[in-house]
């Protein structure tokens, strides 16, 4: 008990010291992921060799009308307009390998559960070596925050994949996780939550373990309006599953729609006095995908070169508006958790070789 109290005291002193050393405006953090969205599409838009191939696209004419353009810059702005018109002007984007700006995973496996563990804990773990529904033995930064008085009951997670309750270990952490085909719970459901609860079971998903992102987004949005959590994790999943299915048209359309949903989330936050001017969004992906031969865009994992290449984006009151980061540099997935905590003025320090804070994301 004495050791526990001493550890708590040291944590409190470290927290206070770190908070006082930073003049930060951020009071709330949203970590958002787009499952398996390649850096190639984020930075270059639709790839012509895939967009014009009827093996992967049902209506190539429609896709050309939606996403074709003369330059990579124009194509990426068509595909993800909010990213480039808002984050590109007011925030930062990392991982354009054409500019020598690299972002990578550190885990050995290059697929989802290991990637999400790395994002949320700040370190890779060879025990996390499958996508099986096994409760995570590691404490995520979400759980670490949830255990603090200031954030207890103020952390929430939403995901389309039904493995997230295990990744976040909702049983141990106590964090509410609305993921997979779970419904909104509680005695005071809003009218919209009741509608979503009725609608979700009646709309078939193309996949047995992943629901459509429309439900994840709207459950999250309604909860945020109602409960005002200070720390939110949201994982959109469609981009990865449409890619695995070989549907490049749906992969692109899903990327566009997710861009619009994050836009709606950002605009909702900025219109709410609880969040406005005090909230940072950290956005990334769990893994990359193959690129050559082009058929490998459907897959990822250790045998598919490029699957370890990711990207990151950030926007908030404490981040310099530098847009696309074109400096040569190496950034890592294991830096996300510690950076998210740092925006709250906290020193997240798990008992592993965690990634360090991305200092470029903070104003000097």
C-alpha positions as semicolon CSV with decimal commas, in nm:
position;residue;x (nm);y (nm);z (nm)
1;X;0,000;0,000;0,000
2;X;0,284;0,240;0,087
3;X;0,449;0,174;-0,249
4;X;0,118;0,233;-0,424
5;X;0,065;0,563;-0,244
6;X;0,423;0,670;-0,312
7;X;0,383;0,586;-0,681
8;X;0,061;0,788;-0,692
9;X;0,231;1,083;-0,523
10;X;0,524;1,071;-0,765
11;X;0,282;1,052;-1,059
12;X;0,093;1,355;-0,926
13;X;0,412;1,555;-0,876
14;X;0,536;1,462;-1,223
15;X;0,202;1,560;-1,371
16;X;0,196;1,896;-1,193
17;X;0,555;1,973;-1,288
18;X;0,496;1,883;-1,650
19;X;0,170;2,080;-1,666
20;X;0,328;2,392;-1,521
21;X;0,615;2,375;-1,768
22;X;0,377;2,385;-2,063
23;X;0,154;2,673;-2,159
24;X;-0,102;2,461;-2,338
25;X;-0,456;2,539;-2,444
26;X;-0,558;2,180;-2,514
27;X;-0,793;2,032;-2,254
28;X;-0,944;1,757;-2,467
29;X;-0,789;1,508;-2,708
30;X;-0,949;1,300;-2,985
31;X;-0,742;1,014;-3,127
32;X;-0,892;0,909;-3,461
33;X;-0,783;0,627;-3,690
34;X;-0,872;0,524;-4,045
35;X;-0,802;0,154;-4,075
36;X;-0,550;0,068;-4,347
37;X;-0,572;0,390;-4,548
38;X;-0,250;0,412;-4,749
39;X;-0,022;0,712;-4,746
40;X;-0,020;0,692;-5,127
41;X;-0,387;0,793;-5,148
42;X;-0,368;1,050;-4,870
43;X;-0,079;1,232;-5,043
44;X;-0,148;1,149;-5,405
45;X;-0,521;1,084;-5,432
46;X;-0,667;0,811;-5,650
47;X;-0,411;0,592;-5,826
48;X;-0,480;0,583;-6,203
49;X;-0,361;0,226;-6,254
50;X;-0,617;0,107;-6,000
51;X;-0,893;0,356;-6,074
52;X;-0,902;0,250;-6,441
53;X;-0,883;-0,124;-6,378
54;X;-1,218;-0,300;-6,393
55;X;-1,073;-0,580;-6,183
56;X;-1,104;-0,345;-5,886
57;X;-1,362;-0,089;-6,002
58;X;-1,718;-0,153;-6,117
59;X;-1,775;0,187;-6,281
60;X;-1,448;0,342;-6,393
61;X;-1,627;0,637;-6,557
62;X;-1,798;0,737;-6,234
63;X;-1,475;0,710;-6,038
64;X;-1,294;0,926;-6,293
65;X;-1,561;1,192;-6,254
66;X;-1,534;1,182;-5,876
67;X;-1,160;1,161;-5,818
68;X;-0,953;1,208;-6,137
69;X;-0,740;1,521;-6,181
70;X;-0,421;1,628;-6,356
71;X;-0,192;1,643;-6,053
72;X;-0,144;1,457;-5,724
73;X;-0,227;1,776;-5,536
74;X;-0,560;1,812;-5,714
75;X;-0,643;1,443;-5,675
76;X;-0,575;1,435;-5,303
77;X;-0,789;1,745;-5,251
78;X;-1,073;1,573;-5,435
79;X;-1,038;1,258;-5,227
80;X;-0,997;1,417;-4,884
81;X;-1,095;1,785;-4,911
82;X;-1,126;1,856;-4,537
83;X;-0,784;1,712;-4,464
84;X;-0,620;1,934;-4,724
85;X;-0,831;2,249;-4,691
86;X;-0,833;2,248;-4,310
87;X;-0,552;2,037;-4,164
88;X;-0,335;2,131;-4,462
89;X;-0,375;2,498;-4,369
90;X;-0,429;2,493;-3,991
91;X;-0,251;2,177;-3,876
92;X;0,019;1,931;-3,981
93;X;0,042;1,614;-4,193
94;X;0,325;1,361;-4,168
95;X;0,430;1,064;-4,380
96;X;0,468;1,183;-4,740
97;X;0,751;0,954;-4,840
98;X;0,786;1,130;-5,176
99;X;0,916;1,426;-4,971
100;X;1,140;1,211;-4,751
101;X;0,904;1,254;-4,457
102;X;0,852;0,902;-4,325
103;X;0,618;0,749;-4,069
104;X;0,638;0,381;-3,976
105;X;0,511;0,121;-3,733
106;X;0,762;-0,039;-3,498
107;X;0,571;-0,362;-3,439
108;X;0,685;-0,675;-3,621
109;X;0,353;-0,778;-3,772
110;X;0,214;-0,488;-3,976
111;X;-0,156;-0,558;-3,923
112;X;-0,438;-0,427;-3,709
113;X;-0,431;-0,544;-3,346
114;X;-0,052;-0,496;-3,315
115;X;-0,092;-0,153;-3,475
116;X;-0,374;-0,041;-3,249
117;X;-0,187;-0,167;-2,946
118;X;0,115;0,037;-3,054
119;X;-0,093;0,349;-3,116
120;X;-0,274;0,330;-2,784
121;X;0,003;0,203;-2,553
122;X;0,307;0,371;-2,707
123;X;0,504;0,051;-2,758
124;X;0,498;-0,269;-2,961
125;X;0,450;-0,606;-2,798
126;X;0,539;-0,940;-2,960
127;X;0,265;-1,105;-2,752
128;X;0,013;-0,912;-2,962
129;X;0,063;-1,126;-3,272
130;X;-0,287;-1,188;-3,410
131;X;-0,625;-1,022;-3,457
132;X;-0,789;-1,266;-3,218
133;X;-1,031;-1,149;-2,950
134;X;-0,784;-1,162;-2,662
135;X;-0,796;-0,902;-2,387
136;X;-0,496;-0,673;-2,411
137;X;-0,256;-0,732;-2,120
138;X;-0,119;-0,381;-2,172
139;X;-0,262;-0,061;-2,027
140;X;-0,346;0,190;-2,300
141;X;-0,306;0,565;-2,262
142;X;-0,686;0,574;-2,255
143;X;-0,693;0,351;-1,947
144;X;-0,401;0,540;-1,790
145;X;-0,600;0,863;-1,823
146;X;-0,925;0,700;-1,712
147;X;-0,754;0,601;-1,385
148;X;-0,688;0,968;-1,302
149;X;-0,957;1,156;-1,105
150;X;-0,975;1,434;-1,365
151;X;-1,046;1,191;-1,649
152;X;-1,231;0,912;-1,472
153;X;-1,561;0,866;-1,650
154;X;-1,452;1,118;-1,914
155;X;-1,291;0,874;-2,159
156;X;-1,485;0,691;-2,432
157;X;-1,407;0,479;-2,739
158;X;-1,594;0,396;-3,059
159;X;-1,494;0,159;-3,337
160;X;-1,636;-0,033;-3,629
161;X;-1,430;-0,349;-3,563
162;X;-1,560;-0,582;-3,294
163;X;-1,212;-0,646;-3,150
164;X;-1,183;-0,300;-2,992
165;X;-1,338;-0,399;-2,658
166;X;-1,048;-0,643;-2,628
167;X;-0,780;-0,401;-2,750
168;X;-0,892;-0,138;-2,498
169;X;-0,974;-0,411;-2,244
170;X;-1,306;-0,262;-2,142
171;X;-1,352;-0,518;-1,863
172;X;-1,038;-0,412;-1,679
173;X;-1,025;-0,046;-1,780
174;X;-1,392;0,038;-1,725
175;X;-1,389;0,253;-2,038
176;X;-1,716;0,244;-2,234
177;X;-1,641;0,096;-2,577
178;X;-1,912;0,107;-2,842
179;X;-1,765;-0,111;-3,117
180;X;-1,858;-0,383;-3,361
181;X;-2,234;-0,430;-3,349
182;X;-2,284;-0,303;-2,995
183;X;-2,572;-0,069;-2,928
184;X;-2,577;0,248;-2,721
185;X;-2,632;0,167;-2,355
186;X;-2,771;0,357;-2,058
187;X;-3,094;0,482;-1,908
188;X;-3,091;0,823;-2,075
189;X;-3,054;0,748;-2,444
190;X;-3,124;1,035;-2,680
191;X;-3,382;1,002;-2,952
192;X;-3,104;0,960;-3,208
193;X;-2,933;0,687;-3,007
194;X;-3,263;0,501;-2,980
195;X;-3,304;0,533;-3,356
196;X;-2,951;0,404;-3,420
197;X;-3,015;0,111;-3,186
198;X;-3,322;0,020;-3,389
199;X;-3,159;0,081;-3,726
200;X;-2,824;-0,095;-3,684
201;X;-2,958;-0,454;-3,650
202;X;-3,175;-0,405;-3,958
203;X;-2,893;-0,289;-4,190
204;X;-2,673;-0,581;-4,301
205;X;-2,300;-0,518;-4,301
206;X;-2,084;-0,669;-4,577
207;X;-1,865;-0,812;-4,301
208;X;-1,929;-1,032;-4,000
209;X;-1,689;-0,852;-3,763
210;X;-1,709;-0,490;-3,883
211;X;-2,013;-0,265;-3,890
212;X;-2,059;0,021;-4,133
213;X;-1,879;0,337;-4,026
214;X;-2,198;0,544;-4,037
215;X;-2,303;0,379;-3,711
216;X;-1,965;0,426;-3,543
217;X;-1,957;0,792;-3,641
218;X;-2,309;0,875;-3,533
219;X;-2,290;0,685;-3,205
220;X;-1,971;0,877;-3,127
221;X;-2,112;1,212;-3,233
222;X;-2,425;1,172;-3,023
223;X;-2,231;1,058;-2,717
224;X;-1,994;1,353;-2,747
225;X;-2,282;1,599;-2,761
226;X;-2,449;1,435;-2,461
227;X;-2,162;1,339;-2,231
228;X;-1,875;1,573;-2,329
229;X;-1,591;1,325;-2,272
230;X;-1,247;1,484;-2,249
231;X;-1,064;1,199;-2,423
232;X;-1,219;1,020;-2,721
233;X;-1,093;0,741;-2,943
234;X;-1,270;0,677;-3,276
235;X;-1,174;0,410;-3,528
236;X;-1,329;0,407;-3,874
237;X;-1,287;0,067;-4,039
238;X;-1,436;0,056;-4,390
239;X;-1,127;0,158;-4,585
240;X;-0,943;-0,157;-4,478
241;X;-1,229;-0,397;-4,539
242;X;-1,320;-0,260;-4,881
243;X;-0,951;-0,287;-4,973
244;X;-0,938;-0,651;-4,863
245;X;-1,244;-0,711;-5,080
246;X;-1,062;-0,561;-5,380
247;X;-1,319;-0,281;-5,418
248;X;-1,108;0,022;-5,503
249;X;-1,417;0,230;-5,582
250;X;-1,565;0,171;-5,234
251;X;-1,223;0,216;-5,075
252;X;-1,197;0,565;-5,228
253;X;-1,559;0,656;-5,154
254;X;-1,515;0,546;-4,794
255;X;-1,198;0,756;-4,758
256;X;-1,390;1,058;-4,891
257;X;-1,685;0,997;-4,659
258;X;-1,462;0,951;-4,356
259;X;-1,294;1,282;-4,437
260;X;-1,640;1,440;-4,431
261;X;-1,731;1,272;-4,103
262;X;-1,415;1,399;-3,935
263;X;-1,502;1,741;-4,072
264;X;-1,844;1,715;-3,909
265;X;-1,682;1,604;-3,583
266;X;-1,439;1,897;-3,591
267;X;-1,711;2,150;-3,672
268;X;-1,933;2,009;-3,397
269;X;-1,647;2,042;-3,148
270;X;-1,566;2,397;-3,255
271;X;-1,930;2,500;-3,215
272;X;-1,948;2,364;-2,860
273;X;-1,815;2,594;-2,583
274;X;-1,693;2,290;-2,387
275;X;-1,454;2,196;-2,667
276;X;-1,404;2,506;-2,884
277;X;-1,044;2,626;-2,897
278;X;-0,945;2,364;-2,638
279;X;-0,940;2,040;-2,839
280;X;-0,670;1,863;-3,040
281;X;-0,736;1,593;-3,300
282;X;-0,458;1,335;-3,357
283;X;-0,534;1,124;-3,666
284;X;-0,346;0,824;-3,802
285;X;-0,375;0,469;-3,934
286;X;-0,290;0,127;-3,793
287;X;-0,085;0,001;-4,090
288;X;-0,009;0,058;-4,456
289;X;-0,072;-0,168;-4,754
290;X;0,124;-0,328;-5,033
291;X;0,191;-0,127;-5,348
292;X;0,383;-0,337;-5,602
293;X;0,258;-0,527;-5,792
294;X;-0,058;-0,321;-5,781
295;X;-0,272;-0,618;-5,674
296;X;-0,098;-0,602;-5,337
297;X;-0,288;-0,284;-5,242
298;X;-0,556;-0,526;-5,118
299;X;-0,327;-0,675;-4,855
300;X;-0,095;-0,593;-4,571
301;X;0,130;-0,778;-4,331
302;X;0,494;-0,872;-4,306
303;X;0,508;-1,026;-4,655
304;X;0,369;-0,716;-4,828
305;X;0,631;-0,446;-4,872
306;X;0,504;-0,105;-4,767
307;X;0,264;-0,234;-4,502
308;X;0,475;-0,073;-4,232
309;X;0,443;0,276;-4,386
310;X;0,180;0,495;-4,221
311;X;0,089;0,864;-4,188
312;X;-0,020;1,104;-3,913
313;X;-0,211;1,431;-3,893
314;X;-0,277;1,677;-3,612
315;X;-0,484;1,991;-3,563
316;X;-0,549;2,192;-3,249
317;X;-0,474;2,512;-3,059
318;X;-0,119;2,414;-2,961
319;X;0,001;2,297;-3,303
320;X;0,181;2,529;-3,546
321;X;0,002;2,562;-3,880
322;X;0,277;2,409;-4,093
323;X;0,057;2,199;-4,322
324;X;0,232;1,919;-4,507
325;X;0,561;1,836;-4,339
326;X;0,825;1,822;-4,611
327;X;1,134;1,795;-4,396
328;X;1,325;1,469;-4,415
329;X;1,247;1,286;-4,097
330;X;1,138;0,961;-3,935
331;X;0,829;0,941;-3,717
332;X;0,691;0,634;-3,546
333;X;0,354;0,492;-3,455
334;X;0,466;0,442;-3,096
335;X;0,488;0,821;-3,053
336;X;0,112;0,879;-3,072
337;X;0,018;0,782;-2,714
338;X;0,286;0,990;-2,543
339;X;0,213;1,285;-2,773
340;X;-0,160;1,267;-2,699
341;X;-0,090;1,278;-2,325
342;X;0,158;1,562;-2,371
343;X;-0,117;1,776;-2,526
344;X;-0,295;1,740;-2,191
345;X;0,022;1,844;-2,010
346;X;0,088;1,491;-1,887
347;X;0,394;1,271;-1,901
348;X;0,273;0,927;-2,008
349;X;0,554;0,687;-1,921
350;X;0,464;0,318;-1,952
351;X;0,705;0,053;-1,830
352;X;0,826;-0,022;-2,179
353;X;1,045;0,138;-2,445
354;X;0,777;0,382;-2,549
355;X;0,793;0,633;-2,832
356;X;0,878;0,994;-2,752
357;X;0,668;1,307;-2,791
358;X;0,657;1,449;-3,144
359;X;0,790;1,792;-3,055
360;X;0,716;1,945;-3,395
361;X;0,346;1,920;-3,314
362;X;0,383;2,179;-3,035
363;X;0,435;2,551;-3,056
364;X;0,769;2,657;-2,912
